[in-house]
Amino acid sequence: MTTTIIATIFVLGLLVLVHEIGHFVTARLTGMGVREFGIGFGPALLSKRFGETLYSLNLIPLGGFVKIAGMDPDEEQTEKSYGAKPIWARMIVIAAGSLMNFVLPVVLFTIVLLGSGVDQASDKPIIGTIMADRPAARAGLAAGDRIVAVNGGKIETWMDFVQVIRVNANKQLTIAYERGGVANEAVIVPEHDAKTNRGIIGVTPQVTNYRPGPGEAFTMAVKQTAVVTAAIFSGLVQMIIGQAPADVAGPIGVAQMTGQVAQMGFLPLLQFAAFLSINLGLINLLPVPVLDGGHLVTLAVEAIRGKPLSRSNLQIIQTIGFALLMTLLLLATFKDITRIFW
């Protein structure tokens, strides 16, 4: 339980903090005043003012917040207020938080790649693992055996071996292999796998660990972030249009998964944080009132109309958005509870 709590605080705190740093930095760059940049929530433990900004360290270590001048319409408006800046500047500030949630995974994936490397399946026809009670295990094959030929046909790569097994389900095959430099033979009948409609014998190739350098690791991290983002976005679209079940996790589910991953080690936890960060970035960009995406839509409407929406209309829109988010949160929490206890 302690591991789960610490890991959850670390992961969620990191994601929210990075998100808020995006808002903070772009607000400063576009000339907006920042009243406070806080790490954590609740009563302040430490605080220090530098210039016009109060920096605070607060009791509850879950993320952070940024108070930008003029975001509250009841505040006194000045030339440094949020509303006094052009629409493009406000859009940059709003979008920056979510965009930082795509920058963070690149950093985290890079750290993971440098720390643990990449496991790559070898193309050599050498058996890596043997699955119990499968044809290969029953025939006496073992990890490290090099496949030389099947029914007299020479095998040069792992894919050569896979292709032969694949098309010979329920047919007897004579496999020539080497073990410790000694030639051997085994007679195997591949099983038919109904799911993939092909023959299998229960073996996997050798796996080698490749350690990229910093530059290559960064490039690989960018590609991995792009691939994961595309996959998650596709899943969200399918859920929205009803082509996939709405399998979402709430705070309880996220905490449970975080604790499980934390048991595997720090690098897997960083990788999990990267996946969550991408999810957070995409969800925040959805055109839902209260979320960053909803604010961007509001700013786009203001740009088209040439004037902002009235305060009453904004309040109605934000109330609807808040109600939708709370409904989704309650449903997700209910699913978390039923998943854990039932």
C-alpha positions, 0 to 999 in steps of 0.5 A, spaced: 500 500 500 505 504 501 509 503 495 502 504 491 501 511 495 508 513 493 508 511 486 501 514 485 503 521 488 510 521 484 506 519 477 500 524 478 504 529 481 509 529 475 504 529 470 500 535 473 507 539 474 509 538 467 503 540 465 503 547 469 510 548 467 507 549 460 502 554 462 507 558 466 513 558 461 508 560 455 505 565 460 511 569 461 514 569 454 507 572 452 508 577 457 502 575 461 503 576 469 503 570 473 501 571 480 503 564 483 506 558 481 505 552 486 508 545 487 502 541 490 496 544 493 493 546 500 496 550 505 503 553 503 509 549 507 514 554 504 513 560 499 518 566 496 516 571 492 521 573 486 519 579 482 511 579 481 510 571 482 510 567 488 513 561 488 510 556 493 511 549 496 504 546 498 502 540 503 499 536 498 504 533 493 499 532 487 502 536 481 501 544 481 498 550 479 499 557 475 495 563 477 495 567 471 493 575 472 486 576 469 484 569 468 479 571 473 474 576 470 473 579 477 480 581 477 483 588 476 485 588 468 492 590 466 496 590 460 499 584 463 492 580 464 490 574 460 484 577 457 489 583 454 493 579 450 492 577 443 488 571 441 494 567 438 498 568 445 492 566 449 491 560 445 499 558 446 498 559 453 492 554 453 495 549 449 502 549 452 500 545 458 497 539 454 503 539 449 508 539 455 504 532 456 507 530 449 514 532 451 515 529 457 514 522 454 520 523 450 524 525 456 521 519 460 522 514 454 529 516 453 531 515 460 528 508 459 532 506 453 538 509 456 537 505 462 534 498 460 536 498 452 531 495 447 530 487 447 530 485 440 528 478 437 534 475 433 533 473 426 538 467 427 535 460 427 536 459 434 531 457 439 530 462 445 525 459 449 521 453 449 514 453 452 512 447 456 507 441 453 508 444 446 511 439 440 518 442 441 518 441 448 516 434 447 521 433 442 526 434 446 528 441 443 532 446 448 533 453 448 540 455 445 539 449 439 540 452 432 536 450 427 539 447 421 534 444 416 527 442 416 525 436 412 532 437 408 531 444 407 536 449 409 534 454 414 538 460 414 534 465 418 528 465 424 523 467 419 525 461 414 524 456 420 517 460 422 514 459 415 516 452 414 512 451 421 506 455 419 504 451 413 505 444 416 500 444 421 499 436 423 504 434 419 510 430 421 517 434 420 524 432 421 528 438 424 536 438 424 539 442 429 545 443 433 547 443 440 553 445 443 556 443 436 553 436 435 548 435 430 541 432 432 535 431 429 528 431 432 521 429 429 515 434 430 508 435 428 506 442 429 499 443 432 494 447 429 493 454 432 485 456 431 486 463 433 492 464 427 490 459 423 497 456 422 502 451 425 506 452 432 511 448 436 511 453 442 518 456 441 520 463 441 527 466 438 533 469 442 532 476 444 538 480 445 539 487 448 541 493 444 543 499 448 542 505 444 547 512 445 543 518 447 542 521 440 539 514 438 535 513 444 532 520 443 530 519 436 527 512 438 523 516 444 520 521 439 518 515 434 515 511 440 511 517 443 508 518 436 506 511 435 503 511 442 499 517 441 496 515 434 494 508 438 491 512 443 488 517 439 485 511 435 482 508 441 479 514 443 476 515 436 473 508 436 470 509 443 467 516 442 463 513 435 462 506 439 466 502 435 470 500 441 467 499 449 468 505 453 474 502 457 476 507 462 479 507 468 478 512 474 483 515 480 482 508 483 484 504 477 490 509 475 492 508 482 492 500 482 495 500 476 501 505 478 502 500 484 502 494 480 507 497 475 511 500 481 513 493 483 516 492 477 521 497 478 523 505 477 524 504 469 517 501 468 514 506 472 517 511 468 514 508 462 508 507 465 508 515 467 509 516 459 503 512 457 499 516 462 502 523 460 500 522 453 493 520 455 492 526 459 495 530 453 490 527 448 484 528 453 485 535 455 485 537 448 478 534 447 473 540 445 470 539 452 468 545 456 473 546 462 478 542 459 484 546 455 481 543 448 474 547 450 478 553 452 481 553 445 474 552 442 472 558 445 478 562 443 477 560 436 469 562 436 472 569 439 476 570 433 471 568 428 466 573 432 471 578 433 469 579 440 469 574 446 463 570 449 458 573 454 460 572 461 453 568 462 454 564 456 461 562 458 458 560 465 453 556 462 458 552 457 463 551 463 457 548 468 455 543 462 463 541 461 464 540 469 457 536 469 460 532 464 467 531 467 464 529 473 459 524 470 465 521 467 469 521 473 463 517 477 462 512 472 470 511 471 470 510 479 464 505 479 467 501 474 474 501 478 470 499 484 466 493 480 473 491 477 477 490 483 471 487 488 467 483 483 
